[in-house]
């Protein structure tokens, strides 16, 4: 007997099909706001640019596919997402120092 999919799995599948249009406008606006904040801080010299952080972290993740970054302006940290052998790994990096502050699998 086939087991019914969980509600979370159904929601994720629907979002994957619908694409970015399904993401609430408030979430999209917050993401743009965080990106702008990251850019302003890097230009002011108070934190490293995303490119600099990627230059430091990507070589440490050889064998993994880089899926992209997210920026948290409250924490002033980047979360870099990687996948390898079907497993996702998140690397959290302090944007001010470039130091890895967390790793999750």
C-alpha beads as a LAMMPS data file, in Angstrom:
LAMMPS data file: protein, C-alpha beads

105 atoms
104 bonds

1 atom types
1 bond types

-500.0 500.0 xlo xhi
-500.0 500.0 ylo yhi
-500.0 500.0 zlo zhi

Masses

1 110.0

Atoms # bond

1 1 1 0.000 0.000 0.000
2 1 1 1.364 3.394 -0.974
3 1 1 1.796 5.788 1.938
4 1 1 0.221 9.256 1.516
5 1 1 2.634 12.167 1.278
6 1 1 2.972 14.443 4.278
7 1 1 1.479 17.928 4.163
8 1 1 4.986 19.443 4.238
9 1 1 6.061 17.324 1.265
10 1 1 2.950 18.391 -0.661
11 1 1 3.587 22.069 0.099
12 1 1 7.232 21.798 -0.951
13 1 1 6.257 20.053 -4.170
14 1 1 3.697 22.750 -4.939
15 1 1 6.244 25.498 -4.296
16 1 1 8.778 23.772 -6.536
17 1 1 6.244 23.648 -9.362
18 1 1 4.996 27.211 -8.815
19 1 1 8.491 28.678 -8.570
20 1 1 9.361 32.135 -7.201
21 1 1 5.833 33.443 -7.780
22 1 1 4.672 31.281 -4.847
23 1 1 7.061 32.959 -2.422
24 1 1 5.189 35.621 -0.446
25 1 1 5.952 39.194 -1.491
26 1 1 7.063 40.047 2.062
27 1 1 9.689 37.287 1.983
28 1 1 10.955 38.460 -1.411
29 1 1 11.129 42.046 -0.138
30 1 1 13.063 40.978 2.982
31 1 1 15.521 39.046 0.824
32 1 1 16.117 42.099 -1.377
33 1 1 16.480 44.267 1.723
34 1 1 19.063 41.877 3.204
35 1 1 20.986 41.783 -0.072
36 1 1 21.052 45.577 -0.217
37 1 1 22.224 45.748 3.391
38 1 1 25.028 43.264 2.654
39 1 1 26.134 45.328 -0.343
40 1 1 26.133 48.591 1.656
41 1 1 28.128 47.037 4.516
42 1 1 30.719 45.612 2.101
43 1 1 31.064 48.976 0.326
44 1 1 31.493 50.697 3.683
45 1 1 34.260 48.245 4.555
46 1 1 32.513 46.936 7.672
47 1 1 32.199 43.421 6.322
48 1 1 33.501 41.188 3.563
49 1 1 31.784 40.941 0.210
50 1 1 29.991 37.762 -0.777
51 1 1 32.626 37.167 -3.466
52 1 1 35.409 37.329 -0.868
53 1 1 33.587 34.904 1.406
54 1 1 32.966 32.528 -1.497
55 1 1 36.657 32.780 -2.461
56 1 1 37.566 31.597 1.047
57 1 1 34.915 28.908 1.556
58 1 1 34.409 27.222 -1.824
59 1 1 37.902 25.646 -1.934
60 1 1 37.149 24.002 1.433
61 1 1 34.080 22.308 -0.079
62 1 1 35.744 20.476 -2.973
63 1 1 33.566 17.700 -4.328
64 1 1 30.359 19.519 -3.375
65 1 1 28.108 21.481 -5.686
66 1 1 27.559 25.081 -4.572
67 1 1 23.850 25.914 -4.604
68 1 1 24.095 29.544 -3.520
69 1 1 24.093 32.019 -0.639
70 1 1 21.590 33.641 1.688
71 1 1 22.329 36.692 3.844
72 1 1 20.928 37.403 7.305
73 1 1 21.258 41.119 8.036
74 1 1 20.334 40.662 11.705
75 1 1 23.127 38.147 12.311
76 1 1 25.378 39.755 9.684
77 1 1 26.135 36.292 8.393
78 1 1 26.021 34.414 5.121
79 1 1 24.673 30.882 4.797
80 1 1 26.245 29.037 1.874
81 1 1 24.397 25.944 0.659
82 1 1 26.141 22.901 -0.830
83 1 1 25.072 19.430 -1.904
84 1 1 27.157 16.271 -2.199
85 1 1 25.932 12.713 -2.673
86 1 1 22.358 13.855 -2.085
87 1 1 23.164 15.496 1.263
88 1 1 22.779 19.225 1.807
89 1 1 25.311 21.092 3.941
90 1 1 24.957 24.674 5.140
91 1 1 28.038 26.689 6.049
92 1 1 27.342 29.783 8.159
93 1 1 29.986 32.501 7.841
94 1 1 30.405 35.706 9.850
95 1 1 30.290 38.445 7.216
96 1 1 32.548 40.734 9.259
97 1 1 35.422 38.289 9.714
98 1 1 34.896 35.519 7.161
99 1 1 35.094 32.988 10.001
100 1 1 32.939 29.835 9.769
101 1 1 30.487 30.034 12.679
102 1 1 28.361 26.990 11.918
103 1 1 27.983 23.895 9.793
104 1 1 24.871 21.797 9.488
105 1 1 23.994 18.674 7.542

Bonds

1 1 1 2
2 1 2 3
3 1 3 4
4 1 4 5
5 1 5 6
6 1 6 7
7 1 7 8
8 1 8 9
9 1 9 10
10 1 10 11
11 1 11 12
12 1 12 13
13 1 13 14
14 1 14 15
15 1 15 16
16 1 16 17
17 1 17 18
18 1 18 19
19 1 19 20
20 1 20 21
21 1 21 22
22 1 22 23
23 1 23 24
24 1 24 25
25 1 25 26
26 1 26 27
27 1 27 28
28 1 28 29
29 1 29 30
30 1 30 31
31 1 31 32
32 1 32 33
33 1 33 34
34 1 34 35
35 1 35 36
36 1 36 37
37 1 37 38
38 1 38 39
39 1 39 40
40 1 40 41
41 1 41 42
42 1 42 43
43 1 43 44
44 1 44 45
45 1 45 46
46 1 46 47
47 1 47 48
48 1 48 49
49 1 49 50
50 1 50 51
51 1 51 52
52 1 52 53
53 1 53 54
54 1 54 55
55 1 55 56
56 1 56 57
57 1 57 58
58 1 58 59
59 1 59 60
60 1 60 61
61 1 61 62
62 1 62 63
63 1 63 64
64 1 64 65
65 1 65 66
66 1 66 67
67 1 67 68
68 1 68 69
69 1 69 70
70 1 70 71
71 1 71 72
72 1 72 73
73 1 73 74
74 1 74 75
75 1 75 76
76 1 76 77
77 1 77 78
78 1 78 79
79 1 79 80
80 1 80 81
81 1 81 82
82 1 82 83
83 1 83 84
84 1 84 85
85 1 85 86
86 1 86 87
87 1 87 88
88 1 88 89
89 1 89 90
90 1 90 91
91 1 91 92
92 1 92 93
93 1 93 94
94 1 94 95
95 1 95 96
96 1 96 97
97 1 97 98
98 1 98 99
99 1 99 100
100 1 100 101
101 1 101 102
102 1 102 103
103 1 103 104
104 1 104 105
